Amino acid sequence: MSGKAYLVGAGPGRADLITVRGLTLLRRADVVLYDWLVAPQLLAEAAPGAERIFVGKTHDHHTLEQDAITALLVERVRAGCHVVRLKGGDPGVFGHAGEEALALARAGLPFEIVPGVSSALAAPAYAGIPLTYRGLATGFAVVTGHEAAGPHQPTDWAALARVPTLVVLMGLHRADAVCAALLAAGRAPATPVAVVSRATTSEQAVLHATLATLPAALRQRALPTPAVLVIGEVVALAEHLAWFEPTLVEGGFSPFDQA
């Protein structure tokens, strides 16, 4: 029996933001390796007999280290299983899809990467913040709030300070350092900043501040992870464009017709 791995983006939190392709593969999977950001309603969409294995990681706790997750993925595919590796957001945006796909390729095992809606795009959208806006922001960049240990290219904050809109993932616990780095690189202290916590879900919360005031604002109002930092003049547009009402999010999940 031939196995295959599917590295599937589950979206930013809300269950029905998964792609049709991702949902179809999830329903057909023999094994689901899932992260902590995956909506519980999505796990219920897997076949009743599917093996569900939690491999989630947070900033201070890893159920399994990345090498162990990759080894488990390879092991199950090699055993002939169709495995969905269900990741929050998009698998290629700080989701270790590259490492896992490379391990599968080196093992001679087939795989498919299924894009998902990244929180880098969804969090600003659900906070009423367009990443680009004519005459105001001609581009944006996405960066991680922390850097992995070991040899790597250091984050060029001087270059990032010149990007019109900056989206920082996994940056809540290093917001002080991010703000300090951008200010030191010449970004204006009055630059608008938004922190979007648990975006797209019924628990979404948004904190507005500036680069100069954000650290103090976060000390006064603790926000839970995951959270996305959005930095740039477009953040001010949320005053007029905020549309999402978290209290109106439906608790259930209305699935598509079964294929």
Buried (B, 14 or more C-beta within 10 A) or exposed (E): EEBBBBBBBBBBBBBBBBBEBBBBBBBBBBBBBBBBBBBEBBBEBBEEEBBBBEBBBEEEEEBBEBEEBBEBBBBBBBEEBBBBBBBBBBBBBBBBBEEBBEBBEEBEBEBEBBBBBBBBBBBBBBBBBBBEBEEBBEEBBBBBBBEEEEEEEEBEBEEBBEBBBBBBBBBBBBBEBBBBBBBEBEBEEEBBBBBBBBBBBBEBBBBBBBBBBBBEBBEEEEBEBBBBBBBBBBBBBBEEBBEBEBEEBEEEBEBEEEE
